[in-house]
Amino acid sequence: MAPRPRTRPTTLSRKAPGTAKSKDSSFILFLVEQLGSLGTVRSRAMFGGHGLYLGEAFFAVVDDDRVYFWADESTRPAHTAHGMGPFTPWPGHVMDRYWEVPLDVVEDAPEFARWARRSLDARAAADAKPKTATKRVPIARKRGAKPATKRASKPATKRVAKPARKSKRKKTR
């Protein structure tokens, strides 16, 4: 199944219908309650949506009453098997690291907690991998060419106002 397209409200209203924008949102409270078996899950408002944290680990995005968990190669197949797609904050911009969680999973607290745990474990494994530094390779020069040097800048000079010019027009009486 192809991921369903996601649209954003076209008007800039304070609160579009069906969105979870306030800190006291009942949907956010419901999600935190559903994930209670993991420990202390907290939410934080960000960029018009919310982020979910377990301790310092950021693992989920909540936007327009939809939940997106951090996903990698090991967790993404579960999302695609349910027909879910990646987080698209606006048309044309896809955040492939966060994938939508199906509503039936969100409503089943033990299953939702299992999905969250897999997301957290995948995120921790990715963060634990040593990041390889890219090797800087010098740009090849033509044989016999001199190395580039910085051009000497002109010495600083103080600008002095020039005296007023006399008019070349003839004075008429």
C-alpha positions, -999 to 999 in steps of 0.1 A, spaced: 0 0 0 12 35 -8 15 59 21 -15 82 23 -9 118 13 -9 143 41 -21 178 37 -17 208 60 -43 235 65 -40 262 39 -51 290 62 -30 304 89 -55 301 118 -45 300 154 -57 264 158 -68 243 128 -95 217 135 -82 183 144 -47 195 155 -30 190 189 -16 225 195 -20 232 232 1 219 260 -29 205 277 -41 187 247 -62 157 255 -45 137 227 -10 144 241 -22 134 276 -37 102 261 -4 93 244 16 99 275 -8 77 295 -6 50 268 32 50 271 32 50 310 47 15 311 79 28 296 86 52 324 82 90 326 73 101 291 70 139 286 59 161 258 73 193 245 57 217 221 78 224 190 73 238 156 35 237 158 34 201 170 49 181 199 78 159 206 78 129 230 108 122 252 117 93 275 143 109 297 165 128 273 157 105 243 136 122 217 117 94 199 84 107 185 67 136 167 30 144 172 14 166 145 -22 169 134 -33 142 158 -9 117 142 21 100 159 54 94 142 81 72 157 118 74 149 125 45 125 154 28 109 159 -2 86 149 -26 114 116 -8 124 105 7 91 90 -26 77 64 -26 105 52 8 95 51 0 58 32 -33 65 4 -11 80 5 13 50 20 41 70 44 67 55 71 91 67 65 124 84 58 152 58 56 185 77 48 204 45 43 193 9 76 183 -7 95 179 25 98 144 38 115 135 71 124 99 65 135 92 101 100 95 115 72 72 104 35 73 112 22 48 138 -12 32 129 -42 43 149 -50 7 160 -15 5 175 -19 38 193 -52 27 209 -36 -6 222 -14 5 251 8 -26 253 14 -27 215 20 10 214 46 7 242 63 -22 222 65 0 191 79 29 212 105 6 228 116 -7 194 119 29 183 139 39 213 162 9 210 168 16 173 175 53 181 200 43 209 218 18 186 221 45 159 234 70 184 259 45 198 275 38 163 308 56 159 304 84 134 331 81 107 348 114 99 350 122 62 385 125 50 395 158 35 412 154 2 431 184 -12 421 197 -46 444 185 -73 466 212 -88 481 213 -123 516 201 -124 540 229 -117 513 254 -106 521 276 -76 500 272 -45 473 297 -41 482 326 -18 460 353 -3 460 385 -22 474 414 -2 448 439 7 453 476 1 466 495 31 438 513 50 437 549 41 417 577 57 392 594 34 395 632 35 367 654 21 377 672 -11 374 709 -13 343 722 -31 348 727 -69 343 760 -85 315 761 -110 325 762 -146 294 780 -156 297 817 -164 281 840 -140 255 863 -156 244 896 -144 
